[in-house]
Amino acid sequence: MSEATATALPPPEPLRIGLVSISDRASSGVYEDKGLPALQDWMARALHNPVTWVTRLIPDEQEGISATLRELVDVERCDLVLTTGGTGPSPRDVTPEATLAVADKVMPGFGEQMRQISLRFVPTAILSRQVAVIRGRALILNLPGQPRSIAETLEGLPDAQPPCPGIFAAVPYCIDLIGGPYIETRESVVSAFRPKTARRPQRT
């Protein structure tokens, strides 16, 4: 793309992103939460869009999680909501149930791909229960709890043989289809996939 074309591009559309870290111990101050910083760091590196962050650190309580997700979508008008934590098989892991309770549509492919990525590293990835749903004009994604796993599932494993795509490559087009803002990614971090008819000129 020429310099003139790059200059002519309108500025990236603003984006509202909700980030939710779900942990009894972190929310009560027993240890420092690492989920929110990991999510915000990755998203800031990946996006051209100016982002308004809406963050929450909450305990593993199903009703409280559902209420937080409803607030972020219905009141705060977030376009994308990412959660971390609470997706395992233990009795206190209720994030998927809380997420499904607020869903208009379920998007099972996101959870399937996250488990495929994690299975490259540990057989216990089959115990992960991450889900993704649409509520109104927002996409809600459950992510793993560990910072490294968060980056791997979002970004994928481009250097693996065979390469394994991350889930975020599909997020921008999903947001397009539900009427949200046009998300522009930095190619050095993640390449968004859209059909040719849905693409705008690429920003450098």
C-alpha positions in Angstrom: 0.0 0.0 0.0 1.4 3.4 -1.0 2.0 6.2 1.5 -0.8 8.2 -0.1 -3.3 5.4 0.3 -2.2 4.9 4.0 -2.7 8.7 4.6 -6.2 8.6 3.0 -7.5 5.9 5.3 -9.9 7.0 8.0 -8.8 6.5 11.6 -9.6 3.0 13.1 -13.0 2.8 14.7 -13.2 3.0 18.5 -13.8 -0.3 20.3 -15.1 -1.1 23.8 -13.7 -4.2 25.3 -14.7 -5.8 28.6 -12.1 -7.8 30.5 -13.2 -10.1 33.4 -10.8 -12.0 35.6 -12.7 -14.6 37.7 -10.9 -15.9 40.8 -12.0 -16.3 44.4 -8.4 -15.7 45.7 -7.3 -12.9 43.4 -10.6 -11.0 43.9 -10.1 -11.3 47.7 -6.5 -10.1 47.6 -4.8 -13.5 48.4 -2.6 -13.1 45.4 -2.1 -10.7 42.6 -4.3 -11.1 39.6 -2.4 -11.8 36.4 -5.3 -12.4 34.0 -6.4 -8.8 33.4 -2.8 -7.5 32.7 -2.2 -10.4 30.3 -5.4 -9.8 28.4 -4.9 -6.1 28.2 -1.3 -6.4 27.1 -2.1 -8.9 24.3 -5.0 -6.9 23.0 -3.1 -3.6 23.1 -0.3 -5.2 21.0 -2.8 -6.8 18.6 -5.1 -3.9 17.7 -4.9 -0.7 15.7 -8.3 0.4 17.1 -8.4 2.9 20.0 -9.8 0.9 22.9 -11.9 1.8 26.0 -11.2 -0.9 28.6 -13.9 -1.9 31.1 -12.3 -4.3 33.6 -13.7 -6.4 36.4 -12.1 -8.7 39.0 -14.7 -10.9 40.5 -15.1 -14.2 42.5 -16.3 -17.6 41.2 -20.0 -17.0 41.8 -22.3 -18.0 38.9 -24.9 -15.3 39.4 -22.3 -12.6 39.9 -20.5 -13.6 36.7 -23.7 -13.6 34.7 -24.6 -10.2 36.1 -21.2 -8.8 35.2 -21.5 -10.1 31.6 -24.9 -8.6 31.3 -23.7 -5.3 32.7 -20.7 -5.1 30.3 -22.9 -5.8 27.2 -26.2 -4.2 28.1 -25.0 -1.2 30.1 -21.4 -0.6 29.2 -22.0 -1.4 25.6 -18.9 -3.5 25.1 -18.3 -4.9 21.6 -16.2 -7.8 22.9 -15.9 -9.3 26.3 -13.1 -11.6 27.3 -13.1 -13.7 30.5 -10.3 -15.6 32.1 -10.5 -18.2 34.8 -13.1 -20.6 36.1 -13.4 -23.0 33.2 -12.1 -26.2 34.7 -14.0 -29.2 36.2 -13.8 -28.2 39.9 -17.0 -27.3 41.8 -16.1 -23.6 41.9 -15.5 -23.4 38.1 -18.7 -22.0 36.8 -17.7 -19.5 34.2 -19.1 -21.5 31.2 -22.5 -22.0 33.0 -22.7 -18.3 33.8 -21.8 -17.4 30.2 -24.3 -19.7 28.6 -27.0 -18.3 30.9 -26.7 -14.8 29.1 -26.3 -16.1 25.6 -28.5 -15.3 22.6 -26.4 -17.7 20.4 -23.6 -20.2 21.2 -20.5 -20.2 19.1 -18.9 -23.7 19.8 -16.0 -23.4 17.3 -14.1 -21.0 19.6 -14.0 -23.4 22.5 -13.1 -26.3 20.2 -10.2 -24.5 18.7 -8.9 -23.4 22.1 -8.7 -27.0 23.2 -7.0 -28.0 20.0 -4.3 -25.4 20.7 -3.8 -26.4 24.3 -3.7 -30.1 23.5 -0.4 -29.4 21.7 1.1 -28.9 25.1 -0.9 -30.9 27.8 -3.3 -33.8 27.6 -5.4 -32.2 30.4 -6.6 -29.6 27.9 -9.6 -31.8 27.4 -10.7 -30.8 30.9 -11.1 -27.1 29.8 -14.7 -26.0 29.2 -14.3 -22.6 27.6 -17.3 -21.4 25.6 -18.1 -18.4 23.4 -21.5 -16.8 23.0 -23.2 -13.8 21.3 -25.3 -11.5 23.4 -26.9 -8.7 21.4 -24.1 -7.1 19.4 -21.3 -8.4 21.6 -19.1 -11.5 21.4 -18.2 -13.1 24.8 -15.2 -15.4 24.9 -14.0 -17.6 27.9 -10.2 -17.8 27.9 -7.8 -20.0 29.9 -6.5 -18.7 33.2 -2.7 -18.7 32.6 -1.2 -15.7 30.8 0.9 -17.9 28.5 -2.2 -20.0 27.5 -4.2 -16.8 26.9 -1.6 -15.6 24.3 -1.4 -19.0 22.7 -5.1 -19.5 22.3 -5.6 -15.9 20.9 -2.5 -15.8 18.7 -2.2 -19.5 17.7 1.0 -21.4 16.9 2.2 -20.0 13.6 5.6 -21.7 13.9 4.3 -25.1 14.7 4.2 -28.0 12.2 1.6 -27.9 11.0 0.7 -24.3 12.0 -2.3 -23.9 14.3 -4.5 -20.8 13.9 -5.5 -18.9 17.0 -9.1 -17.9 17.7 -8.7 -14.2 17.4 -8.2 -14.5 13.6 -12.0 -15.1 13.4 -13.1 -12.5 16.0 -13.1 -9.3 13.8 -15.3 -10.9 11.1 -17.6 -12.3 13.8 -18.0 -8.7 15.2 -18.7 -7.5 11.6 -21.5 -10.0 11.2 -23.2 -9.0 14.4 -23.1 -5.2 13.6 -20.0 -4.2 15.7 -17.1 -1.9 14.7 -14.5 -2.9 12.2 -11.6 -4.4 14.1 -8.1 -3.9 12.6 -5.3 -6.1 13.8 -1.5 -5.7 13.6 -0.2 -8.4 11.2 2.9 -8.9 13.4 0.7 -10.2 16.2 -2.3 -11.8 14.5 -3.8 -11.6 11.0 -7.6 -11.2 10.9 -9.3 -13.3 8.3 -12.2 -11.9 6.3 -13.7 -12.8 2.9 -12.4 -10.5 0.2 -15.7 -8.7 -0.1 -15.6 -7.8 3.6 -12.0 -6.4 3.7 -11.0 -2.8 3.8 -7.5 -1.5 2.8 -4.9 -2.9 5.2 -3.3 -0.4 7.6 0.5 -0.7 7.9 
